[in-house]
Amino acid sequence: MIDANFHIANRRRITDLLPDSLIILTAYSQMQRSNDEAFSFKQEANFWWLTGIVDRDWRVIIDGHQNKSWLVSPDVSAVHKTFDGSLSFDDAINLSGVDGVLTQDEAKQMLDELAKTNNTVYMVQEFADADRFSFVMNPAMKKLQTELEVIFNDVRDCRMELSKLRSIKQPAEIEEIKKAIKLTIDAFILVKEKLPSINYEYQAEAEFAYYFRKNGADHAFTPIVAGGKNACTLHYIANNSSINKGNLLLFDIGAQIGGYSSDISRTYAVGNLTERQSVVHSAVRHAHQQIISLLKPGLKISDYQREVDVIMQDALKQLGLLSSPDDYRRYFPHSISHGLGVDTHDSLGKPDEFLPGMVITVEPGIYIAEENIGVRIEDDILITETGYDNLSAELSTDM
C-alpha cells in the first residue's frame, strides 16, 4: 500500500545509500500555459517518491545524521489560497510522515545551522544533457541549486542513486502498476469494439480519457492516436485526423493511477487491409514475441540490445527494407525498452544487467513513411527471479 510508511521507508533507503548525508529535494513549480493560466500540474517523480506530496513548490530536507526529515512549505498568498487552495501542514505530515513542516524563514535558519556541520549537500539537479530536450526545463531545480550553492561548499547530484533505488519496484509499487495496466487494457478493449463507429483520432482519444477519468485515473502521458502516415511521426500527439478505412491505426496510451503509470501500444486495422500492411504488422508482432522471450534476470543490457538488433534487422530484411546499414534506424528509429514506474520513462539507473523487480516496456516498431505504414506493439514486463511476467499480456496483439 502506498501511504506515509512507504515514503518514510524510501527516505530511509536513500540515507542508507548515502550514509550521514544531507539531502534536499524540491517539488516542481507550476508552468505558464497562456496569459494568466497555468498548465495542469504534475509532480517531480523523485520528490513524490520520497514524500507523497503532489503540490507545487514544496521542498524536503532529509538529515541522515539525525534520521529526521522536514517539509518546507511554499509561501502562498491569501489570494492564491482562495483561488487555488493550499496543502495544510497537518495534511502534509499525514501524507509524508515527516517530523515537521517548516516555513521558508524557518528552513533558511535550519540550513544555515546544518551548513556548519555539513560541507556537502545532495539534491536532484537538472539533467546534465538537458539541451537534448525540445522544451524548457522546470525552473525549480535550478532555483534550489542556486540557493544551496550560497549556503554549502559542495552541492552534489543524487539523481543516479535515486534512480537505482526506484528501478527495483517494491510489491506495493507493482500492485499500483498492475492497476494502471488493467485500466488501460479495459479501455483498449472498449475502444477497439467501438472503432467501426469512430471517425476521428480525437474521438478515440476521448474514449480513453473518459474511461480513465471515470475510474479515477489520468493519462500517464500525452496519448498517441495515429492513423496511416501519422504513425510514422513517433511522437504524433495532434490526434486530429480522420480515421480512414483501409489504414492501420496506432495507439500508444497508458493510464496513471496511485502515482504509477502504464504504457501500452497496439496497432489495429480499420476496415480491410492490404497484404503488405498485414505482413508488416505480423513482422512486428513476431519480433515483439521473440524479444520478450529474451528477458530474464542477469541478462546483460548489451547482450539484450545486440539480440534485439538481430531480430529487428531480420524483420526488416524479410520486408525488403534493409538494403543498407542506414536503413535499420530509418525504419526502427527508437529504443526497444525503457523503465516504467512513477515516470512513464523511469530511469533504471544505467544497470549492466536486468534485475528482479525491474519493470520495463518492450516496444518494437516498423515505420515506412513512403508507404504510410507505421506499426508499434508495446507491453509492460516485470523481471522476476526466474524470468519475466508480461503484465499486459491479457490484451491481444491481434489487429
C-alpha positions as CSV (number, residue, x, y, z in Angstrom):
1,M,0.0,0.0,0.0
2,I,1.3,3.5,-0.9
3,D,1.0,5.5,2.3
4,A,3.2,7.6,4.6
5,N,5.1,4.5,5.7
6,F,6.1,3.8,2.1
7,H,7.6,7.3,1.8
8,I,9.2,7.1,5.2
9,A,10.9,3.8,4.2
10,N,12.1,5.4,0.9
11,R,13.7,8.3,2.7
12,R,15.5,5.7,4.9
13,R,16.6,3.8,1.8
14,I,18.3,6.9,0.3
15,T,20.0,7.8,3.5
16,D,21.2,4.2,3.8
17,L,22.7,4.6,0.4
18,L,24.2,8.0,1.2
19,P,25.2,7.5,4.9
20,D,25.2,10.5,7.2
21,S,24.2,12.7,4.3
22,L,22.1,15.8,4.0
23,I,19.6,15.6,1.1
24,I,17.3,18.4,-0.1
25,L,14.8,18.0,-2.9
26,T,12.3,20.3,-4.5
27,A,8.9,19.8,-6.0
28,Y,8.3,21.2,-9.4
29,S,6.9,24.7,-10.0
30,Q,3.8,25.3,-11.9
31,M,4.4,26.4,-15.5
32,Q,2.6,29.0,-17.6
33,R,0.1,27.7,-20.3
34,S,-1.3,31.0,-21.6
35,N,-1.6,34.6,-20.4
36,D,-2.7,34.1,-16.8
37,E,-3.4,30.3,-16.9
38,A,-1.1,27.5,-15.8
39,F,-0.7,24.0,-17.2
40,S,-2.2,21.1,-15.3
41,F,0.4,20.3,-12.6
42,K,2.4,17.0,-12.4
43,Q,4.9,16.4,-9.6
44,E,8.6,15.6,-10.0
45,A,8.8,11.8,-9.6
46,N,11.7,11.7,-7.1
47,F,10.1,14.2,-4.8
48,W,6.8,12.3,-4.8
49,W,8.5,9.0,-4.2
50,L,10.1,10.4,-1.1
51,T,7.2,12.5,0.2
52,G,3.9,11.7,-1.4
53,I,3.3,15.4,-1.9
54,V,1.6,16.3,-5.2
55,D,1.5,20.1,-4.6
56,R,3.9,22.6,-6.2
57,D,7.0,24.3,-4.8
58,W,7.3,22.3,-1.6
59,R,10.7,21.1,-0.5
60,V,12.0,18.3,1.7
61,I,15.1,18.3,4.0
62,I,16.4,14.8,4.9
63,D,19.1,14.7,7.6
64,G,20.8,11.4,7.6
65,H,22.8,12.3,10.7
66,Q,19.7,12.8,12.9
67,N,17.5,10.4,10.8
68,K,14.9,13.1,10.6
69,S,13.1,14.9,7.7
70,W,11.1,18.1,7.3
71,L,8.9,19.5,4.6
72,V,9.3,23.2,3.7
73,S,6.0,24.9,2.7
74,P,5.9,27.4,-0.1
75,D,4.7,30.9,0.7
76,V,1.2,31.1,-0.5
77,S,-0.7,34.4,-0.5
78,A,-4.2,34.7,0.8
79,V,-5.4,35.4,-2.7
80,H,-3.9,32.2,-4.1
81,K,-5.3,30.2,-1.2
82,T,-8.7,31.5,-2.0
83,F,-8.5,30.7,-5.8
84,D,-6.3,27.6,-5.8
85,G,-6.3,26.2,-2.2
86,S,-3.2,25.1,-0.4
87,L,-2.0,22.0,1.4
88,S,-2.3,22.3,5.2
89,F,0.7,21.4,7.4
90,D,-1.3,18.6,9.1
91,D,-2.2,17.0,5.8
92,A,1.4,17.3,4.6
93,I,2.6,15.5,7.6
94,N,0.0,12.8,7.3
95,L,0.8,12.2,3.6
96,S,4.6,12.1,4.1
97,G,5.3,11.0,7.6
98,V,7.9,13.8,8.1
99,D,8.9,15.1,11.5
100,G,7.6,18.5,10.9
101,V,6.8,21.3,8.4
102,L,8.9,24.5,8.2
103,T,8.1,27.9,6.8
104,Q,10.5,29.4,4.3
105,D,12.2,31.5,7.0
106,E,12.5,28.6,9.4
107,A,14.0,26.5,6.6
108,K,16.6,29.1,5.8
109,Q,17.7,29.2,9.5
110,M,17.9,25.4,9.6
111,L,20.0,25.2,6.5
112,D,22.4,27.9,7.9
113,E,22.8,25.7,11.0
114,L,23.2,22.5,9.1
115,A,25.9,24.1,6.9
116,K,28.1,24.4,10.0
117,T,28.4,20.6,10.3
118,N,27.7,19.6,6.7
119,N,30.1,20.5,4.0
120,T,28.2,18.5,1.3
121,V,24.5,18.6,0.4
122,Y,22.8,16.3,-2.1
123,M,19.9,17.3,-4.4
124,V,18.4,16.2,-7.7
125,Q,19.9,18.5,-10.3
126,E,18.8,19.2,-13.8
127,F,19.7,16.6,-16.4
128,A,23.4,17.1,-17.5
129,D,22.3,16.9,-21.1
130,A,19.1,18.8,-20.8
131,D,19.8,20.6,-24.1
132,R,18.7,17.4,-25.9
133,F,15.1,18.1,-25.0
134,S,13.0,20.3,-27.2
135,F,11.4,22.1,-24.3
136,V,12.3,24.4,-21.4
137,M,13.2,22.6,-18.1
138,N,11.1,23.2,-15.0
139,P,13.0,26.0,-13.1
140,A,12.6,24.6,-9.6
141,M,15.8,22.5,-9.5
142,K,18.0,25.3,-10.9
143,K,16.5,27.7,-8.3
144,L,17.2,25.3,-5.5
145,Q,20.7,24.6,-6.7
146,T,21.5,28.4,-6.8
147,E,20.3,28.8,-3.3
148,L,22.2,25.8,-1.9
149,E,25.4,26.9,-3.6
150,V,25.3,30.1,-1.5
151,I,25.0,28.1,1.8
152,F,27.0,24.9,1.2
153,N,30.5,24.4,-0.2
154,D,29.7,21.2,-2.1
155,V,26.4,20.6,-3.9
156,R,26.1,17.2,-5.4
157,D,23.6,15.3,-7.6
158,C,21.9,12.2,-6.2
159,R,19.7,11.6,-9.3
160,M,21.6,8.4,-10.1
161,E,21.3,7.0,-6.6
162,L,17.6,7.6,-6.5
163,S,17.2,6.1,-10.0
164,K,18.9,2.8,-8.9
165,L,16.6,2.6,-5.8
166,R,13.5,3.3,-7.8
167,S,14.4,0.9,-10.6
168,I,13.7,-2.1,-8.3
169,K,9.9,-1.9,-7.7
170,Q,8.6,-2.8,-4.3
171,P,5.5,-5.1,-4.0
172,A,3.2,-2.1,-3.3
173,E,4.5,-0.3,-6.5
174,I,4.0,-3.4,-8.6
175,E,0.4,-3.6,-7.4
176,E,-0.2,0.1,-8.5
177,I,1.4,-0.5,-11.9
178,K,-0.9,-3.6,-12.3
179,K,-3.9,-1.4,-11.6
180,A,-2.8,1.2,-14.2
181,I,-2.3,-1.6,-16.7
182,K,-5.7,-3.2,-16.1
183,L,-7.4,0.1,-16.6
184,T,-5.5,0.7,-19.8
185,I,-6.3,-2.8,-21.1
186,D,-10.0,-2.4,-20.3
187,A,-10.0,0.9,-22.2
188,F,-8.3,-0.6,-25.2
189,I,-10.9,-3.4,-25.4
190,L,-13.7,-0.9,-25.2
191,V,-12.2,1.4,-27.9
192,K,-11.4,-1.5,-30.2
193,E,-15.1,-2.6,-30.0
194,K,-16.2,1.0,-30.9
195,L,-13.7,1.5,-33.7
196,P,-16.2,0.9,-36.6
197,S,-18.2,3.9,-35.4
198,I,-15.3,6.2,-34.6
199,N,-14.4,8.6,-37.4
200,Y,-11.6,10.8,-36.0
201,E,-8.5,10.2,-33.9
202,Y,-9.7,12.6,-31.3
203,Q,-12.9,10.6,-30.8
204,A,-10.8,7.5,-30.0
205,E,-8.6,9.6,-27.6
206,A,-11.8,10.9,-25.9
207,E,-13.0,7.4,-25.2
208,F,-9.8,6.6,-23.4
209,A,-9.9,9.9,-21.4
210,Y,-13.5,9.3,-20.4
211,Y,-12.8,5.8,-19.2
212,F,-9.7,6.8,-17.3
213,R,-11.3,9.8,-15.5
214,K,-14.5,7.9,-14.6
215,N,-12.3,5.3,-12.9
216,G,-10.2,7.8,-11.0
217,A,-7.2,7.8,-13.3
218,D,-5.5,10.2,-15.8
219,H,-3.4,9.8,-18.9
220,A,0.1,8.9,-17.8
221,F,1.4,10.9,-20.8
222,T,0.0,12.7,-23.8
223,P,-1.7,9.9,-25.8
224,I,-0.9,9.0,-29.4
225,V,-3.7,8.0,-31.7
226,A,-2.2,7.9,-35.2
227,G,-3.8,6.7,-38.4
228,G,-1.9,5.9,-41.6
229,K,1.0,8.1,-42.3
230,N,0.6,9.9,-38.9
231,A,2.0,6.8,-37.2
232,C,5.4,7.4,-38.9
233,T,5.8,10.5,-36.7
234,L,6.9,8.8,-33.5
235,H,5.5,11.4,-31.0
236,Y,2.5,12.4,-33.1
237,I,0.0,13.8,-30.5
238,A,-2.2,16.1,-32.6
239,N,-4.8,13.3,-32.8
240,N,-7.0,15.4,-35.1
241,S,-7.1,13.5,-38.4
242,S,-9.9,11.4,-39.8
243,I,-9.7,7.7,-39.5
244,N,-9.8,6.2,-43.0
245,K,-10.9,2.7,-44.0
246,G,-8.0,0.6,-45.2
247,N,-5.5,2.1,-42.8
248,L,-3.7,0.9,-39.7
249,L,-4.4,2.9,-36.5
250,L,-1.6,3.1,-33.9
251,F,-2.4,3.7,-30.2
252,D,0.3,4.5,-27.6
253,I,-1.6,5.1,-24.4
254,G,-1.3,4.5,-20.7
255,A,-3.3,5.3,-17.5
256,Q,-1.8,6.6,-14.3
257,I,-3.3,5.8,-11.0
258,G,-2.0,5.8,-7.5
259,G,1.1,7.6,-8.7
260,Y,2.2,4.8,-11.2
261,S,2.0,4.6,-15.0
262,S,1.2,2.0,-17.6
263,D,2.4,2.3,-21.3
264,I,0.8,0.1,-23.9
265,S,0.8,0.3,-27.7
266,R,-1.3,-1.6,-30.2
267,T,-1.9,-1.2,-33.9
268,Y,-5.4,-2.0,-35.2
269,A,-6.9,-2.5,-38.6
270,V,-9.5,-0.1,-39.8
271,G,-11.5,-1.9,-42.5
272,N,-9.8,-4.3,-44.9
273,L,-6.0,-4.1,-45.1
274,T,-3.7,-4.8,-48.0
275,E,-1.4,-7.8,-47.8
276,R,1.6,-5.5,-47.3
277,Q,0.0,-3.9,-44.2
278,S,-0.8,-7.3,-42.7
279,V,2.7,-8.6,-43.4
280,V,4.3,-5.6,-41.7
281,H,2.0,-6.0,-38.7
282,S,2.9,-9.7,-38.5
283,A,6.6,-9.0,-38.6
284,V,6.4,-6.5,-35.7
285,R,4.2,-9.0,-33.7
286,H,6.6,-11.8,-34.3
287,A,9.6,-9.6,-33.3
288,H,7.7,-8.5,-30.2
289,Q,7.2,-12.1,-29.0
290,Q,10.8,-13.0,-29.8
291,I,12.2,-10.0,-27.9
292,I,10.1,-10.6,-24.8
293,S,11.2,-14.2,-24.7
294,L,14.8,-13.0,-24.2
295,L,14.1,-11.3,-20.9
296,K,15.4,-12.8,-17.6
297,P,17.4,-11.6,-14.6
298,G,21.1,-11.4,-15.2
299,L,20.7,-10.7,-18.9
300,K,23.3,-8.1,-19.8
301,I,21.8,-5.0,-21.3
302,S,24.4,-5.0,-24.0
303,D,23.6,-8.6,-24.9
304,Y,19.9,-7.8,-24.9
305,Q,20.4,-4.8,-27.3
306,R,22.6,-7.0,-29.6
307,E,20.0,-9.7,-29.8
308,V,17.2,-7.1,-30.4
309,D,19.2,-5.7,-33.3
310,V,19.5,-9.1,-34.9
311,I,15.7,-9.7,-34.5
312,M,14.7,-6.3,-35.8
313,Q,17.2,-6.4,-38.7
314,D,15.9,-9.8,-39.7
315,A,12.3,-8.5,-39.7
316,L,13.3,-5.6,-41.9
317,K,15.2,-8.0,-44.3
318,Q,12.1,-10.1,-44.7
319,L,10.1,-7.0,-45.6
320,G,12.7,-5.9,-48.1
321,L,13.6,-2.8,-46.1
322,L,17.3,-3.4,-45.2
323,S,19.3,-2.6,-48.3
324,S,22.0,-0.6,-46.4
325,P,23.0,-0.3,-42.7
326,D,21.4,3.1,-42.6
327,D,18.0,1.5,-43.2
328,Y,18.0,-0.1,-39.8
329,R,17.4,3.2,-37.9
330,R,15.4,4.6,-40.7
331,Y,12.7,2.1,-40.2
332,F,13.2,1.4,-36.5
333,P,14.4,4.7,-35.1
334,H,13.6,4.4,-31.3
335,S,14.7,2.4,-28.3
336,I,13.3,-1.1,-27.7
337,S,12.7,-0.6,-24.0
338,H,12.5,1.9,-21.1
339,G,11.8,1.7,-17.4
340,L,8.2,2.2,-16.2
341,G,7.0,3.4,-12.8
342,V,6.2,6.8,-11.4
343,D,7.6,8.3,-14.6
344,T,6.4,6.7,-17.8
345,H,10.0,6.7,-18.8
346,D,11.5,5.7,-15.5
347,S,15.3,5.6,-15.3
348,L,16.8,2.2,-14.5
349,G,20.0,3.8,-13.1
350,K,22.2,2.7,-16.0
351,P,22.4,-1.0,-14.9
352,D,24.7,-3.6,-16.6
353,E,22.0,-6.2,-16.4
354,F,18.3,-6.8,-15.8
355,L,17.4,-7.4,-12.1
356,P,14.4,-8.9,-10.4
357,G,11.8,-6.1,-9.7
358,M,12.6,-4.0,-12.7
359,V,9.5,-3.1,-14.8
360,I,10.3,-2.3,-18.5
361,T,8.5,-1.9,-21.8
362,V,9.2,-3.9,-24.9
363,E,8.1,-1.9,-28.0
364,P,9.3,-2.9,-31.4
365,G,8.0,-0.9,-34.3
366,I,8.5,-0.5,-38.0
367,Y,7.7,2.8,-39.8
368,I,7.6,3.0,-43.6
369,A,6.8,6.6,-44.3
370,E,6.9,6.1,-48.1
371,E,4.1,3.5,-47.7
372,N,2.1,5.4,-45.0
373,I,2.5,2.3,-42.7
374,G,3.5,2.6,-39.0
375,V,3.2,-0.3,-36.6
376,R,4.2,-0.5,-32.9
377,I,3.3,-3.1,-30.3
378,E,4.3,-2.5,-26.7
379,D,3.8,-4.5,-23.5
380,D,4.8,-3.8,-19.9
381,I,7.1,-6.5,-18.4
382,L,8.2,-7.3,-14.9
383,I,11.5,-9.0,-14.5
384,T,11.1,-11.8,-11.9
385,E,13.5,-14.0,-10.0
386,T,13.2,-16.7,-12.7
387,G,12.3,-14.9,-15.9
388,Y,9.6,-12.4,-16.7
389,D,5.9,-11.6,-16.3
390,N,4.1,-9.9,-19.1
391,L,1.8,-7.7,-17.1
392,S,-0.2,-6.6,-20.1
393,A,-0.4,-10.0,-21.8
394,E,-4.2,-10.0,-21.4
395,L,-4.5,-7.5,-24.2
396,S,-4.3,-9.3,-27.5
397,T,-1.8,-8.1,-30.1
398,D,-4.1,-9.1,-33.0
399,M,-5.2,-6.4,-35.4
